[in-house]
Amino acid sequence: MVYTRITDRLLNDNIIDNLLVNRSKFNDLNEQLASGKAVNKPSDNTVASMNIMFNKKVLGSIDTFKTNIDYATAELNIADRSVLSAVDVVHRAKELTVQASNTTLGSDQMKDIANEMDQLVNRIMDLGNTRYNSKFLFGGKITDREPYDVDGDNISYKGTKSDESFERNVEISQNVTMPINMVADEVFGQYDTSSDPPQQHGLLNTLKTISNELKSDTPSKDNIREQLDVLDDDLDNLLNVQAELGGRLTRLDMTKNKLADDELTYTKFLSANQDIDLAKVISEIKFQETALQASLSASARAIQPSLLGKI
């Protein structure tokens, strides 16, 4: 059995403890250098760990918001182009209506104009049935089927009605949502005489009214001419829709820019708490390596056999 004095034992324990502390610091610094992270586990720095988790959560939310904005922007751009095409249709319809109100035109020419007017009706229906990916954009919350259904001469709207809760919202920032859709019956109207009561309003109704008048046995030039004012109202409606879509796109763009600024800010916060100062860590490793070597050398000299020896 080996006996040592209390003072020798305390000295040895202190030397070993200091040696282990130095080795632990050296290992921690090497781990930081290898990972590039100042905090590799919560016990390294509790406060920094909490800040890191918070910043990562915020950055994850920002990524989600940016994805939502990109999708909403794409959908609104397609809807905006559809409305712009409808504006072109109205301009062409006005040209045809002016031609049809000319008293010198014969019945054959009237029918030719009516046929082109019917093509404009079909074009508006196609625009109302615009799809993005698997969704029909102008059907409200009903996105899995075409909003417009044709049954003979009737054009009925089968999506969510404009007087119902039709908006599809996306979250574009923390606790902030905005609608990204409009409904076809509000934008393009419908022409359904079979419903009770009949649903006849908007651009489609105007185009069908002109077409029906042109196809009648005795077209009334006055009735046709009166539709020019109605077409102006339909055009104003489309321009208002375009302005609304443009406002939403502007808001999305501004929000995305704000999110980009926030992302940069929180990335800096995350880096300040998580990433190492490479030059500083390398310098500390060199210092700690020297300290560890000195501890080993001092330990070898200080820990001597007991004067009592073995009995």
N, C-alpha and C positions, 0 to 999 in steps of 0.2 A: 504494500500500500504506500502511496506517495503522499506525504504531508507537506503543506505549504503554509506560510504565514498569511494572515488575513490581508496585510498590506500588499503582498505579492499577488494574491488572488485578485484583489480589486484592480491592481495595475494591469494584470493580464486581461481581465474582463473589459476594462476600458480600452485597451489596445485593440482587442478583437472587435469591440463595438464600433470603434472609429474606422477600423479597416473595412467592416461590412458596410458602414454608411458611405464611405468613399467609393467602394465598389458598386453600391446601389446607385449612387449619383452618376457614376461613369456608365453603367448599363442603361439608365434612363436617358442620358444624353445620346447614346448610340441608337437607342430605339427612336428617339425624336429625329435623328439624322436619317435613319433608314426610312421612316414613314413620311417625313416632311411635316409632321403634325406635332404641335406643342402639347396637345392633350390627346392621349391615346386611350384613356379610360377615365371614368368620372372621378376616381380617387386622385388623379393627377392634379386636378384643379376643379373643385365643385362649382364655383361661381362661373368659371369659364365654360364648363360643361353645360350649365343651364343656358348660358348665352348662345352657345353653339347650337343646341337643340332648338331654341327659339328662332334663331336666324335661319336655320335649315327649314323649319316649318313655314316661315314667311316666304322664303325663296321657292318652296314647293307650291305654295298658294299662287305666287306670281306666275309660275310656269303654267298652272292650270288656267288662270285668268287670261294669259296671253294666247293659249290654245283656244279658249272660248272666243276671244276677240277675232282671231284669225278665221275661225269657222263662221262667225257672225258676219264678218266683213265680206267673205266670199259669197255668202247667201244674199246679203244686201246688194252687193254689186250685180249679181245675176238678176235680182228683182228690179234693180234700177235700170238695167239694160232692157228688160222686158217692158217696163213702163215707157222708156224712151222709144222703143219700137212701136208701142201703141200710139204715141204722139205722132209718129210718122204716118200711121194708119189714119188718124184723124185728119191730118193735112191732106192726104190723098182723098179721103171721103169728102172733104169740103170742095176739092177741085171737081170731083165727079158730081156733087150736088149742084154746083154752079153750072156745070155743063147741062145737067138734066133740067135745070130751070130755064134753059134757053128755049124759046117758043118755036124755034125753027127745027128742032129735032123731031124725027119721026119715031114710030113705035119700035122699029127694029133697033134704032140707036138707043132708045130707052132700055130695051131688054139687054143690050150689050153692057150698058152701065149697071143695070141691075145684077148681071152676072158677076161683074167685077166687084160690086158691093158685097155680094155673097162671099166672094173670096176674102174680102176684108173682114167679114164676120168670122170666117174660119180662122183667119190669122189671129184675131183677138182671142178666140177660144184656145188656140194653141199657146198663146202667151199666158192666158189664165191657167193653163195646165203645165206651166213651166216646172221642171223638176231639177233638183240639185241632189246628186247622189241618189238616194232612195226616197227622198222626200219631195212631195209636191208643195211648192213654196206658198201658193195662194189659197190653200185649203184650210187655213186656220190650224186648229189642233188635229184635224184629220189629214194626215200627211201620207197615208198609204194608198190613196186612190185619187183619181183625177177629180178636181173640183167641178168641172163642167161635164154634164151628161147631155147628149143630144138624142131626142126622141121625136123623129119627124121634123116638124118645123120649130119645135120647142127646144130651148137651151136652158136647162135648169142647173142651178148651183147646188152641189151636194156636200160642200164643206161646212165648217162652222160658220154660223151666220154672224154678220157684222154687229148685231145687237146682243150677241152672246159673248161669253169669255173666250175669245179666239186667240189671244196673244200667246206666243211662245217666247219665254224670257230666258236670257242667259245671264249668268253672274260675271260681270266684267271687272269688278274689284270687290274688296271686302264689304259684304252686305249691300252691294249695289248691283241691281239688275236692270236690264232694259229689254223691251220687246224687239224682235228682229223680223217680224212678219206682218203682212197685211193680207186682207181677204179679197178674193176675186170679185165677189158681188159688190163690194164697196169700191173697188178700183175700176172694174170693167162692166159691172152691172150684170143683168140677165134678162132673158126673154122667155118666160114660161107662162103660156096662156092656159095650160092644163091644170095648174094648181088652184087652190081655193083659199084665199083670193089669188088672182093672177099676179105673178111676180114679173113686172115689166118696168125696168128702170136702167139708167146708166147708158154707157156707150153702146152696148150690144142692142139694147132696145131701140136706140136712135138709128143704128145701121139697119136693123131689121125693118123698122118703120119706113125708112127711105126705100129699101129694096122692095117691100110689099107694094108701096105706092107706084114704083116704077113698073112693076109687073101687072098692075091693074089694067083693065081694058081702056079706061080713060084716065090716065095719070093727071093729077092736079098739080100744075106748076106752082101754084101758090102754096099748097101743102108741102111740096118739096122744098120750096124756098124758105118756109118757116123753120125747117130743120137745121138751117145754117146757124141760127141762134142757139139751138139745142146743142149742136156740135161744138159751138164755142164754150158752152157750159161744161160739156164733157172734157174739152181740152183743158179748161181751168182746173177741173178735178184732177186730171192726170198730172198737171204741172204742180199742183199742191202735194200730190203723192210723191212726186219726184223731189220736191223741196224737203218733205219729211224724211225721205230715205237719205237724201244728202246730209241732212242734219244729223241723222243717226250715224252715218259713216264718219262725219267729222268728229263726233263725240267719241267714237271708237278709236279713231286715230289719236286724238288727244289723250285718251285714257291709256292707250298703249305706250305713248311717249312717257307718260307719268310712271307707268310700271317699269319702263326701261331705266328711268332715273332711280326708282326705288330698288330695283334689282342691283344696280351698281352700288348703291349705298349699303344695302344689307350684305352684299358680297364682300365689301370692305370690312364691315363689322365682323363677318364670319372669319375672314382671313386674319384680322387682328387678334381674335380669340383662339384660332385654331392653328394657323400656319406658323412655322418657325422663322426666326431671323437666321438664315443660313450661316452668315459670317460669324454671328454671335455664338451660335451653337458649336461651330467648329473650334472657335477660340476657347469656349468653355470645356470642350472635350480635351483639348491639348492641356489645359490647366488641370482638369480633373485626372487626366492620365498621369501627369507629373506628381499630383498629390497622392494618387494611389500607389505609384512606385515608391514614393517617399515613405508612405505608411507601411508598405511591405518591408522596406529596408529597416525602418525604425523598429518594427515588430520583431524582426529577426535578431536585432541587437538587444532589445529590451527584455524579451522573454528568456530568462536564464533558468537552468535547473535549480530546484530548491536546495538551500544550504543543508537542510536536514537529510536530503537524499532518501534512499529507501531503507526501511528497517526490516 
